[in-house]
Amino acid sequence: MQTKKFNHQMHFLFLLLALWVAPHAHALFTEVSVSYMQKKTSFDAYNYYSSESTTGSVSFYFLERLALEMSYTDGTSVREEKVGTNRQTTLQKTQVIGSDLIWVLADRKAVFQPYLKGGAAQITRKQTIKIDDALVETLAPDVAIAPSYGLGCRFAITETFGLKLSYDIWKTPIGNGATTDDNAIKAGLSWIF
């Protein structure tokens, strides 16, 4: 119950920040992006790992080359393993709500526009474990705030439409003071208004 309340509070804070920043940032322009990522790694016929995620983001540009980006990622991963004669399936649902400052390294009219980004993200993960299709365990959602950074580039097809590639990293806490580098490579489309 406490985790759900915290999760709703974070969503509310991100929404308030976005609503406050939009009219006060004196944005020169706004960019809306959507991207998709899919990956599958097979070890043999019985053991594999697959994941996919979709990300939507809104960036408010100011001072020509700086932007505040708000993003939301929804992802699912499945790990299938054969343990003895049993088949174990681990399903993980992940949501990432991020806020990053972006520094574009090229002019907005350039065809190739590389950028660097850094900020923070709220990561919510929930795992379900099944053995031979029978539910064994559903773990309580794990919620963490993590620093994030990355790089990417936008390829302008027209002045308002482009392709966007990015590599993002989150320093995710995993307990006992330890962290892990979760990362994602994303490809998608962007529109500038």
ChimeraX attribute file (.defattr): number of C-alpha atoms within 10 A of each C-alpha:
attribute: neighborCount
match mode: 1-to-1
recipient: residues
	/A:1	6
	/A:2	6
	/A:3	13
	/A:4	11
	/A:5	9
	/A:6	12
	/A:7	17
	/A:8	11
	/A:9	12
	/A:10	15
	/A:11	13
	/A:12	12
	/A:13	12
	/A:14	18
	/A:15	13
	/A:16	11
	/A:17	13
	/A:18	18
	/A:19	11
	/A:20	11
	/A:21	14
	/A:22	15
	/A:23	10
	/A:24	8
	/A:25	14
	/A:26	12
	/A:27	18
	/A:28	14
	/A:29	13
	/A:30	17
	/A:31	17
	/A:32	18
	/A:33	20
	/A:34	20
	/A:35	20
	/A:36	17
	/A:37	15
	/A:38	15
	/A:39	11
	/A:40	12
	/A:41	11
	/A:42	12
	/A:43	9
	/A:44	9
	/A:45	9
	/A:46	12
	/A:47	16
	/A:48	16
	/A:49	16
	/A:50	15
	/A:51	17
	/A:52	14
	/A:53	19
	/A:54	18
	/A:55	20
	/A:56	18
	/A:57	18
	/A:58	21
	/A:59	24
	/A:60	25
	/A:61	24
	/A:62	15
	/A:63	10
	/A:64	14
	/A:65	15
	/A:66	20
	/A:67	24
	/A:68	24
	/A:69	22
	/A:70	21
	/A:71	20
	/A:72	17
	/A:73	18
	/A:74	16
	/A:75	18
	/A:76	18
	/A:77	18
	/A:78	19
	/A:79	18
	/A:80	19
	/A:81	19
	/A:82	16
	/A:83	11
	/A:84	7
	/A:85	7
	/A:86	11
	/A:87	15
	/A:88	21
	/A:89	23
	/A:90	17
	/A:91	19
	/A:92	19
	/A:93	17
	/A:94	19
	/A:95	20
	/A:96	22
	/A:97	21
	/A:98	23
	/A:99	25
	/A:100	21
	/A:101	19
	/A:102	23
	/A:103	18
	/A:104	21
	/A:105	14
	/A:106	15
	/A:107	12
	/A:108	15
	/A:109	11
	/A:110	12
	/A:111	16
	/A:112	17
	/A:113	17
	/A:114	19
	/A:115	18
	/A:116	19
	/A:117	22
	/A:118	21
	/A:119	17
	/A:120	18
	/A:121	24
	/A:122	22
	/A:123	20
	/A:124	18
	/A:125	17
	/A:126	16
	/A:127	18
	/A:128	16
	/A:129	18
	/A:130	16
	/A:131	17
	/A:132	12
	/A:133	11
	/A:134	10
	/A:135	11
	/A:136	13
	/A:137	12
	/A:138	14
	/A:139	12
	/A:140	11
	/A:141	15
	/A:142	14
	/A:143	20
	/A:144	16
	/A:145	18
	/A:146	19
	/A:147	17
	/A:148	22
	/A:149	19
	/A:150	19
	/A:151	18
	/A:152	19
	/A:153	20
	/A:154	23
	/A:155	17
	/A:156	19
	/A:157	11
	/A:158	11
	/A:159	13
	/A:160	13
	/A:161	18
	/A:162	18
	/A:163	18
	/A:164	21
	/A:165	16
	/A:166	19
	/A:167	16
	/A:168	18
	/A:169	18
	/A:170	25
	/A:171	19
	/A:172	21
	/A:173	19
	/A:174	11
	/A:175	8
	/A:176	6
	/A:177	6
	/A:178	9
	/A:179	13
	/A:180	12
	/A:181	12
	/A:182	12
	/A:183	15
	/A:184	14
	/A:185	17
	/A:186	19
	/A:187	20
	/A:188	18
	/A:189	17
	/A:190	20
	/A:191	18
	/A:192	17
	/A:193	11
